[in-house]
Amino acid sequence: MTTIKMKVSDEVLEKLKLLLKEFDHGEVEILEEINDFDLVKTEVNKELVRYESGIANTYTIEEADAFLEETIKRHEN
């Protein structure tokens, strides 16, 4: 199956959806596009507020790696 991306004006969107629903599910499937940017932007802003307020901490790669190694060793026994 091939996926295509289309820009459709709001005025004809419902008509296009009705037309596409005439096909069997195995022939045409409508995939709704989710605007991930807005979701990610919200999460990043929340984390920025946590960082600026001192609630969240940052770690270097080496510090995170050491923490994970220590945690793994504790749970291996």
N, C-alpha and C positions, 0 to 999 in steps of 0.2 A: 504494500500500500504506500502511496506517496502522500506526503504532507505538504500542503501549500499554505502560504500566509497571504491574507488579503486585507486591504483597507476598504471598509464599507461605510458609507454614510449612515447616520442614524435613521434617516428617512426610509431607507430600503432594507435595513437589517432584518426586520421582522419578516418581510416578504421573502428574503433570501433564505432565512431559516425555514420558513414553511415549504419552500421549494426543495430544499435539501432533505427535509424530513420525508419527502416522497420516495426517496431511495431506501433500500434495505440497510440495516445497521452494518452489515458486512461490506456494503458498497461505499457508503459515505458516513463519516462520523464527525460530528461538530465538536471541536476542541475549543473551549473557552480560554482565552489568554488572560492570565493573571498578571497584574502589574506588581511584580516582585519588588521593584524599586521602592515603592511606598512602604511596603512591609519592612524591608531591610532598613530604610531610612528611620523609621520609627524605632526599631530595635537599637540601631546605632545611637540615636539620640538618647534613649533610655540609659544605655551603658555609659555614654559620655557624662550624663548627669551623675550617675553612680561614681564614676572615676573622679570627677571634679569635687564631689562632696566627700571623698575619702572612703566611701563604702567599698568600692571595688579596688583591687590591686592589680598591678601589672608585673609580669615576670619575664625574664629573658628566656630564650630557648633552652639555655643550659640549666637555668633554675627549674623550669617546667620539667625537663628531662630527668633531672635529679629527683624531683618530687615524685614523678611517675615510677621511676626505678625503685625508690624506697617503698612506695605503696605496693608495688608488685611483689617485692621481696617479703613484705609483711604478710601478704595473703597467700604466698606459695607454701607456707608451712602448715 
